[in-house]
Amino acid sequence: PPSEGCWAEQMEPGNQTPVTEFILEGLPNTRELPSLFFLLFLLLYLLTLLGNALTLLTVLCDPRLHTLPMYCFLGHLSFLDACLSSVTVPKILAGLAGPGGRTISFGGCVVQLYAFHFLASTECFLYTVMAYDRFLAVCHPLRYTVVMSRRACVGLAAGTWLTGSLHATIHTTLTFRLPYCGPNRVEYFACDIPAMLKLACADTAANRAVILANIGTVAAGCFLLISVSYAYIASAILKIRTAQGRLRAFSTCSAHLSLVLLFYAPLLFVYVRSYSSHASDGAVAMFYTMFTSLLNPFIYALRNKEMKKALRRLAYGQALSQKLKLSKNPERDKRRIS
């Protein structure tokens, strides 16, 4: 519920001064070793960008990966991770650099909240699509290439981006249609919905109900679909007679399953406790937004044989030279893929 001070200001017309900026109070307190923490976060951010950029470049430059839908989705995931970390980490770095870096304009807060929910929800939907891709590959291998055609991959990927945009538009509109006329100290490291609703100078009960229902439906719905997909996958793997066959089938899903657990565990924790004021919530959310994006490319690179081979080809310049040759001869490209 809104604070008493905020309600008091709302009741007095003369005191209704719209907030023009916010101060992010949830950034790490690093009074003792500010330079060390700044360098640590900067290093993690650069590693995140480098890892995801390398994964995206590998997928784009290696023609052998273009025929496999999983790597098409992996390219989208890498781009999402790089963008998602860029929504919050630069502001964290600015806050660590000095007190003035903790201030964010009203417009900047709107953009940050929209971008965060747009990218996070798109990633949520993309994990679900990737689980469906693994379900078809393991449970229906003969139909896989027909169902997961290039056109289907493009349509599914575009659908995740459009749905994520709609999801973020709803939440941003509901959050910032409220008046903000009093306190401007956000008890979080970024402009997120629960922290912003605490500052609103109006009754937020309806907003809280709609937002929790929407986020809960999306997160729980996607997680349920992923769980059902992997239940079928596990059943299909157990029916394989040879141990080598079971291991090969499981290896095609292990990287994606690791990413799903890494993404959803902190996500569900943060939003189940979204309206509490526990200090640990900010740390878990920071892990969810920063470290997940950092670890994703390394998990795929270390656990996936095709990615290892593609990275080696990229390192030796083979993938790029082959890409250039094939782009000059599209007919030969089609024959190779077929």
NORZI-V627280 format. One line per field, one symbol per residue. psi: psi as a letter, one per 20 degrees, with the letter a starting at -180 (. if undefined). A space follows every 50 residues. Layout:
psi: ???
This chain:
psi: qqqhhghghhhohijnoqpiqqpoijqpolhgmhhghghghgghghhggg ghhggghgghiohhihiohhhghhgggggggggghihhghhgghhhhrhh iipprgghgggggggghggghghghhhgghhhghgghghmhhighgglrh ghggggghhggghhggghgghgghgjiqpojdqjoolrirnrgghhhhiq lrpjggggggggggggggghgghgggggghghggghhhiphqhhgggggh hiiggghghghhghghghggihkhjrkphhghgghhghhghghghghhgh hhioghhgghhghhhjjggghhghghhimhghgghgg.
